Structure formats: structure tokens, C-alpha cells
Amino acid sequence: MALIAVTKESRAGETRVAATPETVKKLIAAGFAVTVEAGAGLAASYQDGDYEAAGASLAKTAKAAVEKADILFKVRAPADAEIAALKSGAIVVAMLNPYQEKAALEALAAKGASAFAMEFVPRITRAQVMDVLSSQANLAGYRAVIEAAEAFGKAMPMMMTAAGTVAAAKVFIMGVGVAGLQAIATARRLGAVVTATDVRPATKEQVESLGAKFLAVEDEEFKNAQTAGGYAKEMSVEYQAKQAALVSSHIAKQDIVITTALIPGRPAPKLVSAEQVASMRPGSILVDLAIEQGGNVVGAKLGEVVVTANGAKILGVPNLPGRIAVDASALYARNLFAFAGLFLNKEGAFAPDFEDEILKAALVTQGGAIVHPSLKA
């Protein structure tokens, strides 16, 4: 019987946990044994007693949890002490942030671990239930609007009162992926007037289906700006200039701007310039979801609220899903439970097939080396 270890996250500010009592029960039913480090779930409101009631054994320390484990479940990359305690050939499953945290990958490789980066799970139909990027981005988009509403000195919805009318807040979402769509939906629920933009024409229908208005220069070039595979084509310099002018004039009128653009393996693209920030009214809010990858907003700082000379605020809040730790952990843990099923054969025995297309796509270290094609030097 393969043993799965779950330990406390050592990263500052990381409140999530990689397994919940719900998924522990399911993992044990599937044929795994589970050891949980005492206190691993406390930051996400999951009690040690609930893990024990689900069938897990408790370990007093991370070392005690890890040293006999066949599989280590983590939210972020394991700490050096955890890697040192791993037995050779152990499997590690986590959001490893592989492009930015090469040192952790090198340490895992040196230990002989088979490490899987959940960010690399392919977006194919049978892997949807394992898609941690979507599960966590969905919550990040929601939380971004809540953070903006808290920092905003006005109400979000229009209110008709005996003392007069309160105007609805104007919210602009830049980037209509999973996080952007949830941000649109949340801002609309709070009563804001919402607009959104994206380089992919196909997102226009999604934006409008949520009751928001799509912002783009909709000429012939824009209508043909997507490949047959669904990817955005590079736009002409002329189009980019027209779109930039439209976005600049729009940002100047907004109360809240939320940016969500990320490019795997590269710094986040700059979507909002210093001049555009300076054009916003005092009290305006910008929330930069890409802050941990360098940020979409010029002037944004990780972990800080930057108040600009014109009185706008740029929120560089890291780890937004971690601010909803209960739900973020529950979704992430279900992603990992589904992924763990790939380690079992048809008879339910622990026998990982490293040629499985999902496992192969997510595998980053094995046999003492970094093996993912996009990470090789």
C-alpha cells in the first residue's frame, strides 16, 4: 500500500493545505495510506482530529511524515528539510512554479525524486478535474474583486436613496481567462458596471454572456486575430496603437481596474502603463493578479499597496487563493486526489505508468535529472 504524506506549508503567507479530511477519506478508500503532519490544515480551518477521523495517521513533524512516504503532496515546493527527508525514488506532487524556482527542482532531482508540477497538467478533457490553474485562478478572480471593493472608498452597486443616488462603480477587467471571467461575474453580482478586454476575439461572447461589455477595436484584423487552434495572432503595429488609445481613454474613466494576464515561463506582460495609472481619478483601485510574476501594472509592488501621486492605489496582493484557504484547499485537494488515481493500475495497485500522457506532461524530475523539455538547459 503506497503511503501519501501531507505536510504543513513552509512558505510565508501560504495558508492552503494539499489534502482535506474529505480527500483523505477518498484516498484511503482508493487504496492509499495517508500520514498528515500535525497542524498541516489549521491555517485552512481543517483540524487534526478531522484528519484522524477520516483515517489518516498524524505525524509530529514534517520529517516523520515524509521519511517513509512513497508520495508527498504539497501546495508549494517542499522545503529543503523535506526534500532531504525524502527516500530516493519518492514522488512529489505540487505547484512547483518550475520556471521561477529552479533550485527546488535541482534539489528534487539530486534526491532522485520523481516530481510532478501540477501547472503542467495538460488541458485535455480527462485532465479537467486535475486542472489546478483553473481551480485556483477561479478563486483568485473572485477574491481580486473583494480586495478591490474593500480598498475602494465607495459602494459598488447603484443605490437610490432619499438623500440621493449613489452611482455604480465602473470596473474594467483586462484578460478574460478563468480569473478574468470570475472577476467579471463577481463584480456584476456586486452591482458594478463592468467592461473587459482580451486579445482573443472568441472571448467577446463570454464577456457579454456575463452581462459585461467587451472593449476592443473591432475591425477586420481583430475579427481574424485567432488561429484555428484558438490562439491569438500577433497584431499589426497599427492595430496595437488603435487598441492602446482606446484602452487608455477607457482606463481614465474607471474606478477599478483588475489585470489577469500571465504567460507561462515568461514575466507577466505590462498591460497598464505609468501614464495610464496617472490618468485615473483619486481613490481609483488597480488590482494586479500577476504580481508574483512581475505584474501587469507599472509601479505595482509585491505584497504592497502603492498609493500613487494622483491618489490611485495599486494592490500587489500575493496568493489571492490563499485568502480563501478553506475553498482553495478543498478544490486543490480534489485536483490532487484525481491526479493520484493515475498512480494506480486497473487492479488498484500502486504502479505509476510514466508514459501516461498526463503524467508524462507534468513530470519535471526523474532519475536524478530535470527531464521536462521546457526546463532543460
N, C-alpha and C positions, 0 to 999 in steps of 0.2 A: 504493500500500500504506500503510495507516494505521499510524502509529508509536505504540506504548504505552510510556510511561516509568514506571519504578518507582523510588522514592527512599527513602532512609532516613527513618525516623520521627523527628521532632524533639521530640516530646512527652516530657518526663521520665518515665522508667519504662515507656515503650512499647517492648516487645520484639518485637512482631509485624511481619510484612512482608506486603505486599499481593500478592506473586506468589512462587511457589516454582519451582524448576527443572522440576518436573512440569507446572505450568500454563504456564510459559514455552514449553515444548515444544508443548503443545496450542494455545496462542495462535498460534504460528508456523505450525503445521500448518493452522490455520483461515484464515491469510492475513494476519496482523498481523506487523509487525516490532516487536521489543522491545529497549529500552535499560534497563539496570539500573545505578543508581548503585553504585559500588564500596562494599562493606561493608553494603549495604542489608539483607542477610539474616543477618548474622553473629550478631546477638543471638538469632536463632531457629535458629542452628546450620546455616544454609544458606551454603555457601561461594561466593565469586565464580567459582571455576573450574567449579563445577557449573552456574551460570547460563550461562557461556560454552559449556560442553559441550552445553547444551540449545538453544543457538542465539542467545542474547542477546548484544548488544554491551554493553561496560562503559563507563560514563562516570565521569570522575574526581570530578565534583562534581554536586550536585543541579541547579545552573543548566545545566550542559552536558547533563544528561539531559532536562531539561524544555523547553528553549527551542525545540526542533524538534518536540516531541511533539504529536500530534493528541489523545491521551488520556493523562491522568495517573491512575494507580492509587495510592491511599493507604489506610492503615488509618484514620488520623485526618485532620482537615482539614489541608490543606497550610499550611506556614509562609508568612509574608509574602514572604520572598525567593523562594519557589517560585511564589507567585501572581504576583509581579512579572515572573518569567521566562516565564510562560505566553504563548503567542501568542493573540491575540484569536480567540474562537470555539472555543478548545480545550475538550475535555470533561474534567471531573474526576469521578472516581467514588471515594467514600469513605464512611465512617461520619462524617458531618459534625456530629452532635449538634446539629441545626438549631435546636431550641428554646433551647438554652443558649449557643450560640456564634454569635450573630447577626453579630458583627464579621467573622468569616471569610466568611459569606455575602455581606455587603455588599462586601467586598474582591473576592470572586469575580465578583459582579455588575458591579462597576466595571471589572473587567478584560475583561468581555464573555464570560466563560466560561459554558458550559452545565454546571452542576454537578448531580450526582445524589447524593442522600442514600440510602444503602443501607437505612437504617432505615425508609424509606417504601415499600420494595418491598411491593406488596400480597400478602396471604396467600391467594393463589389457587393452584390446582393446578399450573399450568405455571410458577409462580414459586417453587415449594418449594425447588428446587435453588439459588435465589438468596437464600434467607432467612438473612441474616447474624445477625439477632436470635436465631433458634433455634440456629444452629450455635455461636455464642459463648456463649449462655446455658446450653446443654447442658454445655459445659466449665466454666463458672462454677459451676454447681451441684455438679459433681464436686469442683472444687477447694475449694469452701467447706467441704465435709466433711473434706478433707485438712487444711486450715488449722485447723479445729476440733480434729481428732484430735491434731495436733501441739501445740496450745496446752493441750489437756486433760491433766491430770496423772494420768489413769487409763487403763486399757485400754478399748477399745470392746467387744469380744465378751465373753461369759461364758466363764470358764475354770475347769475343775475341776482342782485340783492337790492334791498330797499335803499341802500346807500350808493347804489350804482353798479356798473358792470365791471367784472374782472375779466380781462382779455385772456384767451387761451395762450399757453406758451407755444412758441414755434420751435420745433425740433427737426434737425437735419441729420440723417444717418448716411455716412459715407462708407460704402461697402455693403453689399447685400448678400452676404453668405449666411451661414446659420446664425451667427451672433447678430448680424445686422437685421435679419428678419425678426428675431425675437425682440430686439430693441424697438423695431417699428411697432410690433404688436403690443408691447408693454406701454410705450408712450401713447399709443392710441387708446388703450384701456384707461390711462390716466387722464385722457381728455385733451391731449395736445394736438396741435395741427402739425402733421408730420410730412416731411418730404425726404426723399432718398435718392442716391445716385450710385451707379456702378458702371464699369466699363463693358459689361456684358448685356446686350440688348434683351436677352431672354429674361432678365430679372425684372423688367418693367411690369410684366403681367403679375409676378409675385408681389411686387410692391403695391400695385393697385388693388390686388385681391385682399390686402390687409387694410385698405382704406386710406393709404397714403398716396402722395403724388410723386411721380417719377420725374427727376430733373436731368435732362440731357439735351444737347443739340441734336435733334433727331432728323439729321439729313440722310442722304443715301449712303454715305460712308458708314454712318452709325448703324443703319439697318443691316449692313453686310459685315459687321465687325466681329462676327463669331464664326469659328471654323465648324466643320461638320462634326467634329469631336466635342464641341461645346466650349472650346477655349476662346479667349479673347484674342483678336488680331491686334497687332501694333497699329496705332492710328497715325495718320499723317501729322506733320508739324502744324499744318493749317487747322486741322480739326482740334488738336490739343490746345491750340491758342484760343479757339472759339469756346471750347468747353471750360477752359480755365477762367475766361472772362465771365461766363455765365455763373460758374460756381462762386467766384469772388463777389459778384454783386449779390448773390443769394446769401452767402455767409454773413455779410454785413447786416442783414436783416434778422438773423436768427438769435433766439435766446439760448439754445443748447445745440451743440454740435457733438456727435459721437462718431469716432473713427474706428474702423474694424479691420483694416487691410493688413494681411500678413502674406509673405512669400516664403515658402519652405526653404531653409538653408541660406537665406539672404536677409540683410537688415530690412526692417519694415519700410515701405515706401513713404516718402513725405507727401502727405495729402493737403496739409494746411500750412501755408507759409507764414512767416512773421508778419508780413503786410496784411494778410487776411485776418490773423488774430487781432492785429491793431485796429482793424476796421470794425470790430464788434463793440457793442454797447457795454457800458459799465454793468457789472453783475451778470454778464453772459458766462456760460459754462462750456468748457470743452472737456470731453472725457476720451482719453486715448487708450483704447483696448490693446494696442500693440506696444505698450510702453516697455514690456520686458524684452522686446526685440528691437529696441531703439526708438520706437514711437513713430506715429504718423504726423504728429503736430510739432512744428518747430518751437523749441522752448520748453517742451514737456520734460519733466524730470521724474525718474523712477522713485515712487514712494512719497512724492511731494505734491502739495498744492501750490502751484506757481500763480501768484497774483501779478498780472501784467500792468504796465504803466497806465493803460486805459481802463483798468478795473475789471478786466475779464479774469476768469480763473481757469487754469489748465490742471485737470486732475490726472495724475500719473499713478493711479491705484493699481498695484500689482495683485496678481492672483485673485481676480474677482470671483471665480467659482468657490474659492476658499472662504469667502464671506457668506456663503450659503452652504456651510460644510455638511450639514445633515443630508440635504438632497444631492449635493455634488458627490459626496461619498457613496450614497446609495446607487446613483447612476454609474459611477466609475466602477464600483464593486461588481455590478451586474455585467458591465463590459468585460471585466477580468474573469468572471465566472464562465461566460460564454467562450472566452479565449482558452481557458483551462480545459474545456471539453476537447480541444484539438490535441491535447496530450494523451488522450485515451484512444485505444483501438476499438474496433467494433464489439469486442468482448468486454470492454470496460477496463482493460488492463492499462497500466501506465506504459505507454510505448510511443513517444512522440515521433511523428513522421516529418522529418525536417524538409522533405520535398513537397509537403502540402503547400499550396500556393500562398496561403495566408501566413503560415509560419515562416516560409522562405522570404516573403516580402518584409516581415518585421524583424528578422534575425539580424543582429548587428555585431555580435561577437560569438566566436565558437572556436574551440581547439587552439586557444592561445592567441587568436588574431582577431582584428576587426575585419569582418567579412562583407559588410553591406557595400554594394558597388558605389553608392554615392558618398561613402565616407572614406574610401581608400585613398591614401596619399598619392 
